[in-house]
Amino acid sequence: MPIVHHRQPSVLSYLHWMLARIFVKPVLALGPVNKPVFALLAALERGAEKQRPPRSVVIERVALGGRPAELVMAKAPTSGATDTAVLYLHGGGFLSCGPGTHRTITASLAKGLGVPVFALDYRQLPEVGVGTSVHDAFEAYRELLGQRGYRHVVVAGDSAGGYLTGKVAELASVNDVPAPTALAMLSPWLDLDIGDRDDRTSRHDAYLPIRQLAVVRPMLDRGPIPFAGAVSITDVSPEAFPPTIVITAEQEMLEPDALEFAENLEAAGNRVVLHSYPWQIHAFTVMLRHREGAESVRLVVDFLNEAIREAHAGDSGDRPQSEAS
């Protein structure tokens, strides 16, 4: 089975879970989704961008796929491949966060893999729908393979960014673009219709309220770029997916879809592994640096490093760089 269950949670895990359940979940469940909230979220992201980046990396503001992005690179000399890059797609429910809020995870990937990490500032709600977010992510991926000349591109993301990660693989498959070298999906939101599904619940989730996803769902189709392809990543053909690692919090609202996704890939013969951690909050790999957070980052780095090595071992000769169509 591709599912690895981790036991014996740390004391900090219990503490984080309880604090999120007591203080965060009620606010998210009862808080309105309106213009003042969007303005507050935007202000928090601007504040995050002004924070000093982790000491282990240097950050450069660049443009990628027609959108702003942060290029994150390790300061220390590395032996990472010069033809390989990571595209990181941040979470935040398609309505909050950005590269600035996710510098801890992008810095960890840059340092652990020894390759440049591009954190994309894709367009989000309420200005645009998810179709536009998907478009921005895929265009960034195509530019890395095309104009920027990377032969191997890993795509990673958490929560909503995990959904975009799956969509990049899907669109690459249907548009005859080379597949990602590997995927890393951290507490991924895989089904846009989860808020309307009677067989899904957030009862055991530390802080995600399923009712708010139902509130957001009508805004997902607002354009200007229409949504294309599967609404649920679990409906995408397994042939679209390269080696994939998934990290989830046990019994979080989004885990059932992630489990189904991993089992579908394994049944099709794909290389996939899902690590499930008990007493964790959603996207703990990104937000926390307790024992489980650090361990899950190491698991992701080790998996991606192996996938990158295998991809280079499979390179034959000096074949021409694939250009985006």
C-alpha positions as a Markdown table, in Angstrom:
| # | Residue | x | y | z |
|---|---|---|---|---|
| 1 | Met | 0.0 | 0.0 | 0.0 |
| 2 | Pro | 1.3 | 3.6 | -0.7 |
| 3 | Ile | 0.0 | 4.9 | 2.7 |
| 4 | Val | 2.5 | 5.3 | 5.5 |
| 5 | His | 0.9 | 6.0 | 8.9 |
| 6 | His | 3.1 | 7.8 | 11.5 |
| 7 | Arg | 2.4 | 7.2 | 15.1 |
| 8 | Gln | 3.5 | 8.5 | 18.5 |
| 9 | Pro | 2.8 | 12.2 | 18.0 |
| 10 | Ser | 4.9 | 14.8 | 19.9 |
| 11 | Val | 3.5 | 16.8 | 22.7 |
| 12 | Leu | 3.6 | 19.9 | 20.6 |
| 13 | Ser | 1.3 | 18.2 | 18.1 |
| 14 | Tyr | -1.4 | 17.9 | 20.7 |
| 15 | Leu | -0.9 | 21.5 | 21.8 |
| 16 | His | -1.1 | 22.9 | 18.2 |
| 17 | Trp | -4.1 | 20.8 | 17.4 |
| 18 | Met | -6.0 | 21.9 | 20.6 |
| 19 | Leu | -5.2 | 25.6 | 20.1 |
| 20 | Ala | -6.3 | 25.5 | 16.5 |
| 21 | Arg | -9.5 | 23.7 | 17.4 |
| 22 | Ile | -10.4 | 26.0 | 20.3 |
| 23 | Phe | -9.4 | 29.4 | 18.9 |
| 24 | Val | -9.0 | 29.2 | 15.1 |
| 25 | Lys | -11.9 | 26.9 | 13.9 |
| 26 | Pro | -14.7 | 29.0 | 15.5 |
| 27 | Val | -13.3 | 32.2 | 13.9 |
| 28 | Leu | -13.1 | 30.5 | 10.4 |
| 29 | Ala | -16.5 | 28.8 | 10.8 |
| 30 | Leu | -18.3 | 32.0 | 11.8 |
| 31 | Gly | -16.3 | 34.7 | 10.0 |
| 32 | Pro | -17.8 | 36.3 | 6.9 |
| 33 | Val | -16.3 | 36.0 | 3.5 |
| 34 | Asn | -16.5 | 39.6 | 2.3 |
| 35 | Lys | -14.5 | 42.6 | 1.1 |
| 36 | Pro | -13.2 | 43.6 | 4.6 |
| 37 | Val | -11.9 | 40.1 | 5.1 |
| 38 | Phe | -10.2 | 40.1 | 1.7 |
| 39 | Ala | -8.6 | 43.4 | 2.5 |
| 40 | Leu | -7.3 | 42.1 | 5.8 |
| 41 | Leu | -5.8 | 39.0 | 4.1 |
| 42 | Ala | -4.1 | 41.2 | 1.5 |
| 43 | Ala | -2.6 | 43.3 | 4.2 |
| 44 | Leu | -1.3 | 40.3 | 6.0 |
| 45 | Glu | 0.4 | 39.1 | 2.8 |
| 46 | Arg | 2.0 | 42.5 | 2.2 |
| 47 | Gly | 3.3 | 42.3 | 5.7 |
| 48 | Ala | 4.8 | 38.9 | 5.2 |
| 49 | Glu | 6.6 | 40.1 | 2.1 |
| 50 | Lys | 8.4 | 42.7 | 4.2 |
| 51 | Gln | 9.8 | 40.1 | 6.6 |
| 52 | Arg | 13.5 | 39.2 | 6.4 |
| 53 | Pro | 13.9 | 35.9 | 4.5 |
| 54 | Pro | 15.5 | 32.9 | 6.1 |
| 55 | Arg | 19.3 | 33.3 | 6.4 |
| 56 | Ser | 20.0 | 30.2 | 4.4 |
| 57 | Val | 18.7 | 31.6 | 1.1 |
| 58 | Val | 18.7 | 34.6 | -1.1 |
| 59 | Ile | 15.4 | 35.8 | -2.7 |
| 60 | Glu | 15.0 | 37.7 | -5.9 |
| 61 | Arg | 11.7 | 39.1 | -7.3 |
| 62 | Val | 11.2 | 37.9 | -10.8 |
| 63 | Ala | 8.4 | 37.6 | -13.4 |
| 64 | Leu | 7.3 | 34.1 | -14.4 |
| 65 | Gly | 4.4 | 33.3 | -16.8 |
| 66 | Gly | 3.4 | 36.9 | -16.7 |
| 67 | Arg | 3.1 | 37.0 | -12.9 |
| 68 | Pro | 5.3 | 38.1 | -10.1 |
| 69 | Ala | 7.3 | 35.4 | -8.4 |
| 70 | Glu | 10.0 | 34.9 | -5.8 |
| 71 | Leu | 13.1 | 33.1 | -6.9 |
| 72 | Val | 14.6 | 31.3 | -3.8 |
| 73 | Met | 18.1 | 30.0 | -3.9 |
| 74 | Ala | 20.4 | 28.5 | -1.3 |
| 75 | Lys | 23.3 | 30.8 | -0.2 |
| 76 | Ala | 25.8 | 28.0 | 0.3 |
| 77 | Pro | 27.3 | 26.3 | -2.7 |
| 78 | Thr | 25.3 | 23.2 | -3.7 |
| 79 | Ser | 25.8 | 20.2 | -6.1 |
| 80 | Gly | 22.2 | 20.6 | -7.4 |
| 81 | Ala | 21.6 | 20.2 | -11.1 |
| 82 | Thr | 21.6 | 23.4 | -13.1 |
| 83 | Asp | 18.9 | 22.1 | -15.5 |
| 84 | Thr | 16.4 | 21.5 | -12.7 |
| 85 | Ala | 14.0 | 23.9 | -10.9 |
| 86 | Val | 11.0 | 23.7 | -8.6 |
| 87 | Leu | 7.7 | 25.5 | -9.1 |
| 88 | Tyr | 6.0 | 26.1 | -5.8 |
| 89 | Leu | 2.3 | 27.0 | -5.6 |
| 90 | His | 1.2 | 28.3 | -2.3 |
| 91 | Gly | -2.0 | 27.5 | -0.4 |
| 92 | Gly | -4.6 | 29.8 | 1.1 |
| 93 | Gly | -7.9 | 28.6 | -0.2 |
| 94 | Phe | -7.5 | 30.5 | -3.5 |
| 95 | Leu | -8.1 | 33.8 | -1.6 |
| 96 | Ser | -5.1 | 34.4 | 0.6 |
| 97 | Cys | -1.3 | 34.0 | 1.1 |
| 98 | Gly | 1.5 | 34.3 | -1.4 |
| 99 | Pro | 5.2 | 33.7 | -1.8 |
| 100 | Gly | 6.0 | 35.8 | 1.3 |
| 101 | Thr | 3.9 | 33.7 | 3.6 |
| 102 | His | 5.5 | 30.5 | 2.4 |
| 103 | Arg | 9.2 | 31.3 | 2.5 |
| 104 | Thr | 10.0 | 28.7 | 5.2 |
| 105 | Ile | 8.9 | 25.8 | 3.0 |
| 106 | Thr | 10.4 | 27.3 | -0.2 |
| 107 | Ala | 13.7 | 28.0 | 1.6 |
| 108 | Ser | 13.7 | 24.4 | 2.9 |
| 109 | Leu | 13.2 | 23.0 | -0.6 |
| 110 | Ala | 15.9 | 25.3 | -2.1 |
| 111 | Lys | 18.4 | 24.3 | 0.5 |
| 112 | Gly | 17.5 | 20.6 | 0.6 |
| 113 | Leu | 17.4 | 20.1 | -3.2 |
| 114 | Gly | 20.1 | 22.6 | -4.2 |
| 115 | Val | 18.1 | 23.9 | -7.1 |
| 116 | Pro | 16.2 | 27.2 | -7.6 |
| 117 | Val | 12.7 | 27.4 | -6.3 |
| 118 | Phe | 10.2 | 29.7 | -8.1 |
| 119 | Ala | 7.3 | 30.6 | -5.8 |
| 120 | Leu | 4.5 | 32.0 | -8.0 |
| 121 | Asp | 2.2 | 34.9 | -7.0 |
| 122 | Tyr | -0.8 | 33.6 | -9.0 |
| 123 | Arg | -4.1 | 35.5 | -9.3 |
| 124 | Gln | -6.7 | 34.7 | -6.7 |
| 125 | Leu | -10.3 | 35.3 | -5.5 |
| 126 | Pro | -12.2 | 37.6 | -5.3 |
| 127 | Glu | -10.7 | 39.3 | -8.4 |
| 128 | Val | -10.6 | 36.1 | -10.5 |
| 129 | Gly | -11.8 | 32.5 | -10.4 |
| 130 | Val | -9.8 | 29.3 | -10.1 |
| 131 | Gly | -9.6 | 28.9 | -13.9 |
| 132 | Thr | -7.4 | 31.9 | -13.9 |
| 133 | Ser | -5.3 | 30.6 | -11.0 |
| 134 | Val | -4.8 | 27.3 | -12.9 |
| 135 | His | -3.9 | 29.3 | -16.1 |
| 136 | Asp | -1.2 | 31.3 | -14.2 |
| 137 | Ala | 0.3 | 28.1 | -12.7 |
| 138 | Phe | 0.5 | 26.3 | -16.0 |
| 139 | Glu | 1.9 | 29.3 | -17.9 |
| 140 | Ala | 4.6 | 29.5 | -15.2 |
| 141 | Tyr | 5.4 | 25.8 | -15.7 |
| 142 | Arg | 5.6 | 26.2 | -19.4 |
| 143 | Glu | 8.0 | 29.1 | -19.2 |
| 144 | Leu | 10.4 | 27.2 | -16.9 |
| 145 | Leu | 10.5 | 24.4 | -19.5 |
| 146 | Gly | 10.6 | 26.8 | -22.5 |
| 147 | Gln | 12.1 | 30.3 | -22.3 |
| 148 | Arg | 14.1 | 29.5 | -19.1 |
| 149 | Gly | 15.5 | 26.3 | -20.4 |
| 150 | Tyr | 15.0 | 23.9 | -17.5 |
| 151 | Arg | 14.9 | 20.3 | -18.6 |
| 152 | His | 13.4 | 19.0 | -15.3 |
| 153 | Val | 10.8 | 20.8 | -13.3 |
| 154 | Val | 9.4 | 19.6 | -10.0 |
| 155 | Val | 6.0 | 21.1 | -9.0 |
| 156 | Ala | 5.0 | 21.4 | -5.4 |
| 157 | Gly | 2.2 | 23.0 | -3.4 |
| 158 | Asp | 0.1 | 22.9 | -0.3 |
| 159 | Ser | -3.7 | 23.1 | 0.2 |
| 160 | Ala | -5.1 | 25.1 | -2.8 |
| 161 | Gly | -1.6 | 25.0 | -4.2 |
| 162 | Gly | -1.8 | 21.2 | -4.1 |
| 163 | Tyr | -4.8 | 21.4 | -6.3 |
| 164 | Leu | -2.9 | 23.6 | -8.8 |
| 165 | Thr | 0.0 | 21.2 | -8.7 |
| 166 | Gly | -2.4 | 18.4 | -9.9 |
| 167 | Lys | -3.8 | 20.7 | -12.5 |
| 168 | Val | -0.4 | 21.5 | -13.9 |
| 169 | Ala | 0.2 | 17.7 | -14.4 |
| 170 | Glu | -3.2 | 17.3 | -16.0 |
| 171 | Leu | -2.8 | 20.2 | -18.4 |
| 172 | Ala | 0.8 | 19.2 | -19.3 |
| 173 | Ser | -0.6 | 15.8 | -20.3 |
| 174 | Val | -3.5 | 17.1 | -22.5 |
| 175 | Asn | -1.4 | 19.8 | -24.1 |
| 176 | Asp | 1.6 | 17.6 | -25.1 |
| 177 | Val | 3.9 | 19.4 | -22.7 |
| 178 | Pro | 6.6 | 17.4 | -20.9 |
| 179 | Ala | 5.3 | 16.1 | -17.5 |
| 180 | Pro | 6.8 | 17.4 | -14.3 |
| 181 | Thr | 9.7 | 15.4 | -12.9 |
| 182 | Ala | 7.9 | 14.8 | -9.7 |
| 183 | Leu | 5.1 | 16.3 | -7.6 |
| 184 | Ala | 4.9 | 17.1 | -3.9 |
| 185 | Met | 1.4 | 17.8 | -2.5 |
| 186 | Leu | 1.0 | 18.9 | 1.1 |
| 187 | Ser | -2.5 | 18.6 | 2.6 |
| 188 | Pro | -3.8 | 19.1 | -0.9 |
| 189 | Trp | -7.3 | 20.3 | -1.7 |
| 190 | Leu | -8.2 | 18.0 | -4.5 |
| 191 | Asp | -11.9 | 18.4 | -5.1 |
| 192 | Leu | -13.4 | 21.9 | -5.6 |
| 193 | Asp | -16.9 | 20.5 | -4.8 |
| 194 | Ile | -16.0 | 19.1 | -1.4 |
| 195 | Gly | -18.1 | 21.7 | 0.4 |
| 196 | Asp | -21.2 | 20.3 | -1.3 |
| 197 | Arg | -20.5 | 16.6 | -0.7 |
| 198 | Asp | -22.6 | 14.8 | 1.9 |
| 199 | Asp | -19.9 | 12.2 | 2.3 |
| 200 | Arg | -17.3 | 14.7 | 3.5 |
| 201 | Thr | -17.1 | 16.3 | 6.9 |
| 202 | Ser | -14.8 | 18.6 | 8.8 |
| 203 | Arg | -15.9 | 17.3 | 12.2 |
| 204 | His | -12.5 | 15.9 | 13.0 |
| 205 | Asp | -10.4 | 18.6 | 11.4 |
| 206 | Ala | -8.4 | 20.9 | 13.7 |
| 207 | Tyr | -9.5 | 24.1 | 12.1 |
| 208 | Leu | -10.9 | 23.8 | 8.5 |
| 209 | Pro | -14.7 | 24.3 | 8.4 |
| 210 | Ile | -16.4 | 22.6 | 5.5 |
| 211 | Arg | -19.3 | 25.1 | 5.4 |
| 212 | Gln | -16.9 | 27.9 | 4.4 |
| 213 | Leu | -15.8 | 26.0 | 1.3 |
| 214 | Ala | -19.4 | 25.8 | 0.3 |
| 215 | Val | -19.5 | 29.6 | 0.6 |
| 216 | Val | -16.4 | 30.1 | -1.6 |
| 217 | Arg | -17.5 | 27.5 | -4.3 |
| 218 | Pro | -19.8 | 29.9 | -6.2 |
| 219 | Met | -16.9 | 32.3 | -6.7 |
| 220 | Leu | -14.6 | 29.7 | -8.3 |
| 221 | Asp | -16.0 | 30.0 | -11.8 |
| 222 | Arg | -16.0 | 33.8 | -12.1 |
| 223 | Gly | -13.2 | 34.0 | -14.8 |
| 224 | Pro | -11.9 | 35.8 | -16.7 |
| 225 | Ile | -10.2 | 32.7 | -17.9 |
| 226 | Pro | -12.7 | 29.8 | -17.9 |
| 227 | Phe | -12.0 | 26.7 | -15.9 |
| 228 | Ala | -10.9 | 23.7 | -18.0 |
| 229 | Gly | -10.5 | 20.0 | -17.2 |
| 230 | Ala | -11.4 | 17.9 | -14.2 |
| 231 | Val | -13.0 | 19.6 | -11.1 |
| 232 | Ser | -11.6 | 16.8 | -8.9 |
| 233 | Ile | -7.9 | 15.8 | -9.3 |
| 234 | Thr | -9.0 | 12.2 | -8.4 |
| 235 | Asp | -10.8 | 12.1 | -11.8 |
| 236 | Val | -7.6 | 12.9 | -13.8 |
| 237 | Ser | -6.1 | 9.9 | -15.5 |
| 238 | Pro | -3.2 | 8.4 | -13.5 |
| 239 | Glu | -1.1 | 8.5 | -16.7 |
| 240 | Ala | -0.7 | 12.3 | -16.2 |
| 241 | Phe | 1.2 | 11.9 | -12.9 |
| 242 | Pro | 4.9 | 11.5 | -12.4 |
| 243 | Pro | 6.4 | 10.2 | -9.1 |
| 244 | Thr | 4.3 | 11.8 | -6.4 |
| 245 | Ile | 4.6 | 12.3 | -2.6 |
| 246 | Val | 1.6 | 13.4 | -0.5 |
| 247 | Ile | 1.6 | 14.6 | 3.1 |
| 248 | Thr | -1.6 | 14.8 | 5.1 |
| 249 | Ala | -2.8 | 15.3 | 8.6 |
| 250 | Glu | -4.7 | 12.3 | 9.8 |
| 251 | Gln | -8.5 | 12.9 | 9.7 |
| 252 | Glu | -8.2 | 16.4 | 8.3 |
| 253 | Met | -11.1 | 17.2 | 6.1 |
| 254 | Leu | -9.1 | 16.9 | 2.9 |
| 255 | Glu | -7.4 | 13.6 | 3.6 |
| 256 | Pro | -10.1 | 11.2 | 2.2 |
| 257 | Asp | -9.6 | 12.6 | -1.3 |
| 258 | Ala | -5.8 | 12.4 | -0.9 |
| 259 | Leu | -6.1 | 8.8 | 0.1 |
| 260 | Glu | -8.3 | 8.0 | -2.9 |
| 261 | Phe | -5.9 | 9.8 | -5.2 |
| 262 | Ala | -2.9 | 7.9 | -3.9 |
| 263 | Glu | -4.7 | 4.6 | -4.1 |
| 264 | Asn | -5.7 | 5.4 | -7.7 |
| 265 | Leu | -2.1 | 6.1 | -8.7 |
| 266 | Glu | -0.8 | 3.0 | -7.0 |
| 267 | Ala | -3.5 | 0.8 | -8.7 |
| 268 | Ala | -2.3 | 2.2 | -12.1 |
| 269 | Gly | 1.3 | 1.3 | -11.3 |
| 270 | Asn | 2.5 | 4.8 | -10.6 |
| 271 | Arg | 5.2 | 5.6 | -8.0 |
| 272 | Val | 3.3 | 7.3 | -5.1 |
| 273 | Val | 3.6 | 7.5 | -1.4 |
| 274 | Leu | 1.3 | 9.2 | 1.1 |
| 275 | His | 2.5 | 10.0 | 4.7 |
| 276 | Ser | -0.3 | 10.5 | 7.2 |
| 277 | Tyr | 0.4 | 12.1 | 10.6 |
| 278 | Pro | -2.0 | 12.0 | 13.5 |
| 279 | Trp | -2.8 | 15.0 | 15.7 |
| 280 | Gln | -1.7 | 17.5 | 13.1 |
| 281 | Ile | -3.3 | 20.6 | 11.7 |
| 282 | His | -3.9 | 21.2 | 8.0 |
| 283 | Ala | -0.7 | 22.0 | 6.1 |
| 284 | Phe | 1.5 | 21.5 | 9.2 |
| 285 | Thr | 4.5 | 20.7 | 6.9 |
| 286 | Val | 4.3 | 24.4 | 5.8 |
| 287 | Met | 3.3 | 26.1 | 9.0 |
| 288 | Leu | 5.1 | 24.3 | 11.8 |
| 289 | Arg | 8.7 | 23.3 | 12.6 |
| 290 | His | 8.0 | 20.9 | 15.4 |
| 291 | Arg | 9.3 | 17.3 | 15.1 |
| 292 | Glu | 6.6 | 16.1 | 12.6 |
| 293 | Gly | 6.9 | 19.3 | 10.5 |
| 294 | Ala | 10.6 | 18.9 | 10.1 |
| 295 | Glu | 10.4 | 15.2 | 9.5 |
| 296 | Ser | 7.8 | 15.6 | 6.8 |
| 297 | Val | 10.0 | 18.3 | 5.0 |
| 298 | Arg | 12.9 | 15.8 | 5.1 |
| 299 | Leu | 10.6 | 13.1 | 3.6 |
| 300 | Val | 9.6 | 15.5 | 0.8 |
| 301 | Val | 13.2 | 16.5 | 0.1 |
| 302 | Asp | 14.4 | 12.9 | 0.0 |
| 303 | Phe | 11.7 | 11.8 | -2.3 |
| 304 | Leu | 12.2 | 14.7 | -4.7 |
| 305 | Asn | 16.0 | 14.3 | -4.7 |
| 306 | Glu | 15.6 | 10.6 | -5.6 |
| 307 | Ala | 13.1 | 11.5 | -8.4 |
| 308 | Ile | 15.5 | 14.1 | -9.8 |
| 309 | Arg | 18.4 | 11.7 | -9.7 |
| 310 | Glu | 16.3 | 9.1 | -11.6 |
| 311 | Ala | 15.3 | 11.7 | -14.1 |
| 312 | His | 18.9 | 12.6 | -14.8 |
| 313 | Ala | 19.9 | 8.9 | -15.0 |
| 314 | Gly | 17.2 | 8.5 | -17.6 |
| 315 | Asp | 18.4 | 11.3 | -19.8 |
| 316 | Ser | 19.8 | 10.0 | -23.0 |
| 317 | Gly | 22.4 | 12.0 | -24.8 |
| 318 | Asp | 22.0 | 15.7 | -25.4 |
| 319 | Arg | 18.5 | 15.8 | -26.7 |
| 320 | Pro | 17.0 | 19.3 | -27.5 |
| 321 | Gln | 15.1 | 21.2 | -24.9 |
| 322 | Ser | 11.4 | 20.9 | -25.2 |
| 323 | Glu | 9.8 | 24.1 | -26.0 |
| 324 | Ala | 6.4 | 25.2 | -24.8 |
| 325 | Ser | 3.7 | 25.1 | -27.4 |
